Amino acid sequence: MDFLPTLAASISCLVCVGWLLDRSRLPKPSSLPLPPGPKGYPIIGNLFDLPIHKAWLTFDRMSKTYGDMVYLNVLGQSFLILGNPKVTNDLFEKRSKNYSDRMRSPMLMDLMEWGFNFALLPYGSGWRDRRRAFQNLFHQNIVNRYLPAQLRSIRVFVRNVMESPDEFSDWIHFSTSSSIMEIIYGMKTEPGDPYVDNAEKALEGFNEAAVPGKFLIEMFPLMKHIPSWFPGAGWKRQGLKWRDNNREVRLNAFNIVKDQMNQGTAPPSACRTLIGNLPDSTAPDRVVKEDVAIDTCAVSFIGAAETSHSAARVFFMAMLLNPEVQKKGQAELDKVLNGRLPEANDSPNLPYISAMVKETLRWQLVLPLAIPHVAIDADEYNGYYIPKGTIVIGNSWTFMHDPEVYKNPDEYIPDRFLKDGELDTSIPDPSTAIFGYGRRICPGRYFALNALFLMIAHTLAVFDIKPASDENGNEMKVENDVTGGSLSQPIPFRCRIVPRSEAAIDLIRNSDLME
């Protein structure tokens, strides 16, 4: 019990010190008003207005009340929520020099060591070096070289689902992980691979810690110095476990490839290429450049695997809720494929499937809120003052559910992207929002789009997706609901996945895996 007064005193001191530090970041005086927003309380400001569960829905309601720019102040830290794509484009694209920085999360960066993910790094040389290396691997003109690996993993996926359909979600995850593992590290994986499991645990931690305001350390960074054994420091003990997962994800596979190269046994891979391009071990910049290579490989794997998995699960949920869409997709595939499996170059001849890719990404966004940007300097926009250091969040969910742009936005309607049987270029492409903005847009978007197209096309070509039945034989209802963290995906659901015909079974069994 002697610990309790000490704990209370320590936390009080930390709160006071943190508050004083935060006060130093209060907006500078300006003749222009701050953007509108809910009225806060003395000292804590809008602390109780900052949501931690499905924040995009709360921010959407705020935008409907206060307008396209909503200002919040939490313990002296300014937040700006953007609820309009034009405003977002004006700030993140046209003024990208001022809005390309990132907030430094003490939980993610200091405690959990997520600094290997260049998407979270502050604007500067470290970010530029890692983004350039990543883009060299995944830019639009190079991703087609990865299609054979993606096709292999998808065709293994349909075989696995045919054999054990109840585990379809696990097979989705294995498919997305195995293809990127082969591409980045040249390694073939099996279900339960420890590297894949560690990556999944690391992403679970990211999903928890990346929610603004979820952990008190975000407001009071000095709390990172609290010992992990201290009473009430369970958040730190959990953060250190996530850190250990991150370290293994970052280094283990990379070191295996290094050892293979020393033995002359490393198969072709992006990692082998990056290591081969490093300067000599005695070069003064060797350590820095090797860190860039390590980080590029790790973020390539961990990012592509989880986002593709989440988007694929959205597709399966959409098919359960919209059987008529499933039938239309199958009809187009039957007409074009004529009894074979899809190939990547079928995309121009499959406009409805391509529209399903767009609608899957729009309907339930994997990342409903863009990773926050930070204003490097104070700014003025549309008659409002934006303080230096403001955390600026683009609410992509609001953009993708604007009824003025997408009629009946809560419904899954691929036809909204079609006109006269072709893709309608006048309808805003969801990829302009869901992959980030400005200089921070995700360079891996073309790889992700290929993966989702192949997943949807192969699944509908050979399977029917139907509701599961309960113990009484009644169809089980599926709720259109998603998790509430920073990465969103459907809550677990059951379904029946059955081959469409005997011909489909033969097609799966005889599919060319291009070994």
Residue pairs with C-beta under 8 A, 6 or more apart in sequence:
3 231
4 231
7 230
7 231
7 232
10 226
10 230
11 232
14 220
14 222
14 223
14 226
15 220
17 220
17 222
18 75
18 219
18 220
18 221
18 222
18 223
19 43
19 75
19 76
19 220
21 221
21 222
22 75
22 76
22 77
22 219
23 76
24 76
25 76
25 77
25 78
25 389
26 73
26 76
26 387
27 34
27 73
27 78
27 378
27 385
27 387
28 378
28 387
28 388
30 378
30 385
32 380
32 383
32 384
32 385
33 383
33 384
33 385
34 71
34 384
34 385
34 387
35 66
35 67
35 69
35 70
35 71
35 80
35 384
35 386
36 66
36 67
36 69
36 70
36 71
37 46
37 62
37 66
37 70
37 71
37 72
38 46
38 49
38 62
38 66
38 72
40 46
40 47
40 49
40 72
40 73
40 74
41 47
41 48
43 75
44 74
44 75
45 72
45 73
45 74
45 75
45 76
46 72
46 73
46 74
46 79
47 74
47 75
47 213
49 62
49 72
50 72
50 74
50 79
50 212
50 213
51 57
51 58
51 59
51 213
52 211
52 212
52 213
52 214
53 211
53 484
54 368
54 482
54 484
55 211
55 212
55 368
55 369
55 484
56 365
56 368
56 369
56 395
56 396
56 397
56 398
57 397
59 70
59 81
59 83
59 369
59 393
59 395
59 398
60 83
60 395
60 397
60 398
60 401
62 70
62 81
62 83
63 70
63 81
63 83
63 84
63 395
63 398
64 83
67 83
68 82
68 83
68 84
68 86
68 87
69 80
69 81
69 82
69 83
69 84
69 87
69 381
69 382
69 384
70 80
70 81
70 83
71 78
71 79
71 80
71 81
71 384
72 78
72 79
72 80
72 81
73 79
74 213
74 219
75 219
77 219
77 389
77 391
78 386
78 387
78 389
78 390
78 391
79 212
79 390
79 391
79 392
79 393
80 375
80 386
80 390
80 391
80 392
80 393
81 393
81 395
82 88
82 91
82 392
82 393
82 394
82 395
83 395
83 398
84 398
84 399
85 399
85 428
85 432
85 433
87 381
87 382
88 394
88 399
88 433
88 437
89 437
90 381
91 98
91 99
91 373
91 379
91 381
91 392
92 99
92 100
92 373
92 392
92 394
92 437
92 438
92 440
93 437
93 438
95 379
96 438
96 439
97 376
98 375
98 376
98 377
98 379
99 373
99 374
99 375
99 376
99 392
99 438
100 123
100 373
100 376
100 438
100 439
100 440
101 122
101 123
101 373
101 374
101 375
101 376
102 119
102 120
102 121
102 122
102 123
102 371
102 372
102 373
102 374
102 440
103 372
103 374
103 391
104 122
105 114
105 120
105 209
105 210
105 218
106 217
106 218
106 221
106 223
106 224
107 209
107 215
107 217
107 218
107 235
107 239
108 114
108 120
108 206
108 209
108 210
109 115
109 120
110 221
110 224
111 217
111 224
111 236
111 239
111 240
111 243
112 205
112 206
112 209
112 239
112 242
112 243
112 246
113 243
113 246
113 247
114 120
114 206
114 246
115 121
115 295
116 246
116 250
116 294
116 295
116 298
116 299
117 295
117 298
117 299
117 302
117 303
118 126
118 127
118 130
118 131
118 134
118 295
118 296
118 299
119 299
119 303
119 371
119 436
119 440
119 442
120 371
121 127
121 130
123 376
123 439
129 292
130 292
130 295
130 296
130 299
131 443
133 274
133 292
133 293
133 296
134 296
134 299
134 300
134 443
134 444
135 443
136 142
137 270
137 296
137 300
138 300
138 443
138 444
138 446
138 447
139 443
139 446
140 446
143 446
143 447
143 450
144 344
144 450
146 179
146 183
146 447
146 450
147 344
147 450
148 514
149 179
149 182
149 183
150 179
150 344
150 450
150 451
150 454
151 343
151 344
151 454
151 514
152 179
152 182
152 513
152 514
152 515
153 175
153 176
153 178
153 179
153 182
154 175
154 179
154 454
154 455
154 458
155 341
155 458
155 508
155 511
155 512
155 513
156 175
156 178
156 513
157 171
157 172
157 174
157 175
157 455
157 458
158 458
158 459
158 462
158 463
158 508
158 511
159 508
159 509
159 511
160 167
160 171
160 174
160 175
161 167
161 168
161 171
161 459
161 463
161 497
162 462
162 463
162 499
162 505
162 508
164 171
165 496
165 497
165 498
166 494
168 316
168 495
168 497
169 313
169 316
169 492
170 191
172 309
172 312
172 313
172 316
172 455
173 196
173 200
173 305
173 309
174 189
174 191
174 196
175 455
176 304
176 305
176 306
176 308
176 309
176 312
176 451
177 189
177 193
177 196
177 199
177 301
177 305
177 309
178 188
178 189
179 451
180 300
180 301
180 304
180 305
181 187
181 188
181 189
181 193
181 195
181 196
181 253
181 301
181 305
182 188
182 189
182 269
183 269
183 270
183 300
184 253
184 269
184 270
184 271
184 297
184 300
184 301
185 253
185 254
185 256
185 257
185 269
185 270
185 271
185 297
185 301
186 257
186 266
186 267
186 268
186 269
186 271
186 272
187 195
187 253
187 256
187 267
187 269
189 195
189 196
195 248
195 249
195 252
195 253
196 305
198 245
198 248
198 249
198 252
199 245
199 249
199 301
199 302
199 305
199 306
200 306
201 242
201 245
202 242
202 245
202 246
202 249
202 302
203 302
203 306
203 487
204 242
205 238
205 239
205 241
205 242
205 245
205 246
206 242
206 486
206 487
207 483
207 485
207 486
207 487
208 214
208 485
209 215
209 239
209 242
210 371
210 485
210 486
210 487
211 485
211 486
212 218
212 372
212 391
212 393
213 219
215 235
216 223
216 235
217 223
217 224
217 235
224 236
226 233
226 236
227 233
227 236
228 236
228 237
228 240
230 236
249 298
249 301
249 302
250 294
250 295
250 298
251 294
253 271
253 297
253 301
254 271
254 293
254 294
254 297
254 298
257 266
257 269
257 271
257 272
257 275
258 275
260 266
260 267
260 272
261 272
261 275
261 276
266 272
270 297
270 300
271 293
271 297
274 293
274 296
274 297
275 290
275 293
278 286
278 289
278 290
278 293
279 285
279 286
279 289
280 286
300 444
303 442
303 444
304 444
304 447
304 448
304 451
306 487
307 366
307 367
307 448
307 487
308 448
308 451
308 452
308 455
309 489
310 366
310 487
310 488
310 489
311 360
311 361
311 366
311 448
311 452
312 452
312 455
313 489
313 490
314 360
314 363
314 364
314 366
314 489
314 490
315 356
315 360
315 452
315 455
315 456
315 459
316 459
316 465
316 490
316 495
317 364
317 478
317 480
317 490
317 493
318 325
318 359
318 360
318 363
318 364
318 412
319 325
319 326
319 460
319 465
320 465
320 466
320 467
320 478
320 493
320 495
321 412
321 478
321 480
322 412
323 466
325 356
325 412
325 413
325 414
326 460
326 464
326 465
328 352
328 414
329 352
329 353
329 356
329 414
329 456
329 460
330 460
330 461
330 500
332 350
332 351
332 352
332 353
333 342
333 350
333 353
333 457
333 460
333 461
336 346
336 349
336 350
337 346
337 461
339 503
339 507
340 507
341 458
341 461
341 462
341 507
341 511
342 350
342 454
342 457
342 458
342 461
344 450
344 453
344 454
346 457
347 353
347 354
347 453
350 457
351 418
351 421
351 422
351 423
352 414
352 418
353 453
353 456
353 457
353 460
354 417
354 423
354 453
355 414
355 415
355 416
355 417
355 418
355 423
356 414
356 456
357 449
357 452
357 453
357 456
358 414
358 417
358 429
358 430
358 431
359 412
359 413
359 414
359 416
359 417
359 430
360 452
360 456
361 430
361 431
361 434
361 452
362 400
362 406
362 430
362 434
363 400
363 412
364 480
364 482
364 488
364 490
365 396
365 397
365 400
365 434
365 488
366 434
366 487
366 488
366 489
367 396
367 434
367 486
367 487
367 488
368 395
368 396
368 397
368 488
369 393
369 394
369 395
369 396
369 397
369 486
370 393
370 394
370 395
370 396
370 433
370 436
370 437
370 440
371 436
371 440
372 391
372 392
372 393
373 391
373 392
373 393
373 394
373 437
373 438
373 440
374 389
374 390
374 391
374 392
375 386
375 387
375 388
375 389
375 390
375 392
376 388
377 388
378 385
378 386
378 387
378 388
379 385
379 386
380 386
386 392
394 433
394 437
396 433
396 434
399 405
399 433
400 406
400 409
400 430
400 433
400 434
401 409
401 410
402 409
403 409
405 427
405 428
406 416
406 427
407 413
407 416
416 427
417 423
417 424
417 427
418 424
419 426
431 445
431 449
435 441
435 442
435 445
435 448
436 442
442 448
459 465
461 504
461 507
462 499
462 500
462 504
462 507
462 508
463 497
463 498
463 499
463 500
463 504
464 497
464 498
464 499
464 500
465 495
465 496
465 497
466 495
466 496
466 497
466 498
467 475
467 476
467 477
467 478
467 495
467 496
468 475
468 476
468 494
468 495
468 496
469 475
469 476
469 496
470 476
476 494
478 493
478 495
479 491
479 493
481 490
481 491
482 488
482 489
482 490
482 491
483 489
483 490
483 491
499 505
499 508
